[in-house]
Amino acid sequence: MQRRVSLPGADELFRPTQEGELPSVARAASPDAPPGEPQGMDEPDERRGSGRVRHDEKMTVYVTADELFELEHARLSLRRDHGIAVDRGRLVREAVSIALADLAERGADAEIVVRLCGRPVERLAPS
């Protein structure tokens, strides 16, 4: 007689990892947000990557072999040197979050604007 194994459902696998954490869609539809204010947008200093939550949206990004190699190298470096185990998706979401916060805070002086306009990126001299 065969026994069937009971596996957790999708709701359990993709549940928020912190109590009280709302998905971004629920946060965006918040009725108590002041009128005229964009909903679902955190303040620039509060903006963070979404971390380990269920993601309802998908975006495909094509990268070169060198970019993928560098991304994987960064992921392994975070694990080896800093004890931070993340997957490539989370690393990319955090990087996007950093770029968006910088854009919201600095506007035309944000590094993403400078790079996309083709202006040379000014680096601070090492201390």
Buried (B, 14 or more C-beta within 10 A) or exposed (E): EEEEEEEEEEEEEBBEEEEEBEBBEEBEEEEEBEEEEEEEBBEEEEBEBBBBBEEEEEEEEEEEEEEEEEBEEBBEEBEEEEEEEBEEEBBBBBEBBBBBBBBBEBEEEBBBBBEEEEEEEEEEEEE
